[in-house]
Amino acid sequence: MTLHIQDLNFSYANKPVLHDISVDGFLPGQVTALIGPNATGKSTFFRCVAGLLKTNGAKISVNGVDKAETKRSEWNRNVCYMPQLFSSNAALTVFDVVLLARKNLVGKRVSGNDVGAVAGILEKLKISHLSEFYVGDLSGGQQQIVSIAQAIVRNPALFLLDEPTSALDLRHQLEIMTIIREETRARGVVAIVALHDLNLAARFAGHVVLMREGRILLSGKPEDVLSSPELAETYGVNIDIQKTKSGILTVAASL
């Protein structure tokens, strides 16, 4: 699986947001962490790659298939975008909304395989006990895990996950990121995960992309990007990189 992005620009009402983005280094089976301050363009970047925003002149391809030459339905099968905010007041259960995410891509008739796939994802994410709960009655963190289940139950070539742990407590952050990394490796796909927590990026990503003011500043190995002067300057803090006795890379920031 390959992802290629070249000459990506985007503006909202003549206000430039993304500037000449060309980036590679996305390897199959590897999580890429997309990092950068608030309002730097990460969500817009995801929406452009997902095909939700028009990108004239940009070259975006997955497995050699160019987005500009692909039907929207086919692109949606290959690219799974999970937005940062997820909420639903629909009178649907958790099982229903995850099943719908699967059936929107593979047809309307529900098979035993579909039901089994949904049940397996809910069990993996430890939310089987919520199967018959209405999504609108769940907490923000529970709804976010349901959104992750909707993404994982699909079988795309590319995952775009925008802050998938923002509403979760520490234990659930670690559990969810572990599952995302495991699924990425097992399927041999590319997963790009926007993260504010640099320690999650250091721990779970094999590739880090640093964005600032709509531009890509750095792209490379976590230890190289996270220890760079550009990162400290971007966030306006001092950065100290260490490794624990178990070899886990950690990031300490100070003013």
ZINORGI-V111992 format. One record per backbone hydrogen bond with DSSP energy under -1.0 kcal/mol. NH is the residue of the N-H (numbers start at 1). CO is the residue of the C=O. If there is no record, write none. Layout:
NH,CO ; NH,CO
This chain:
4,61 ; 5,23 ; 6,59 ; 8,21 ; 10,18 ; 12,15 ; 15,12 ; 17,10 ; 18,10 ; 19,214 ; 21,8 ; 23,5 ; 29,189 ; 30,27 ; 32,191 ; 33,207 ; 34,193 ; 35,209 ; 45,41 ; 46,42 ; 47,43 ; 48,44 ; 49,45 ; 50,46 ; 52,47 ; 53,47 ; 58,55 ; 59,6 ; 61,4 ; 62,65 ; 63,2 ; 65,62 ; 67,60 ; 69,66 ; 70,67 ; 75,71 ; 76,72 ; 77,73 ; 78,74 ; 79,75 ; 80,158 ; 82,160 ; 92,90 ; 94,133 ; 95,131 ; 97,93 ; 98,94 ; 99,95 ; 100,96 ; 101,97 ; 102,98 ; 103,99 ; 104,100 ; 105,102 ; 106,102 ; 107,103 ; 115,111 ; 116,112 ; 117,113 ; 118,114 ; 119,115 ; 120,116 ; 121,117 ; 122,118 ; 123,119 ; 124,120 ; 125,121 ; 126,123 ; 127,122 ; 130,127 ; 131,128 ; 133,130 ; 135,92 ; 137,134 ; 138,135 ; 143,139 ; 144,140 ; 145,141 ; 146,142 ; 147,143 ; 148,144 ; 149,145 ; 150,146 ; 151,147 ; 152,148 ; 153,149 ; 154,151 ; 157,78 ; 158,78 ; 159,190 ; 160,80 ; 161,192 ; 162,82 ; 163,194 ; 166,163 ; 168,165 ; 173,169 ; 174,170 ; 175,171 ; 176,172 ; 177,173 ; 178,174 ; 179,175 ; 180,176 ; 181,177 ; 182,178 ; 183,179 ; 184,180 ; 185,181 ; 186,182 ; 187,183 ; 188,184 ; 189,184 ; 190,157 ; 191,30 ; 192,159 ; 193,32 ; 194,161 ; 195,34 ; 201,197 ; 202,198 ; 203,199 ; 204,200 ; 205,201 ; 206,31 ; 207,31 ; 208,220 ; 209,33 ; 210,218 ; 211,35 ; 212,215 ; 214,40 ; 215,212 ; 217,210 ; 218,210 ; 220,208 ; 225,221 ; 226,222 ; 228,225 ; 232,228 ; 233,229 ; 234,230 ; 235,231 ; 236,232 ; 237,232 ; 238,254 ; 240,252 ; 242,250 ; 244,248 ; 247,244 ; 250,242 ; 252,240 ; 254,238
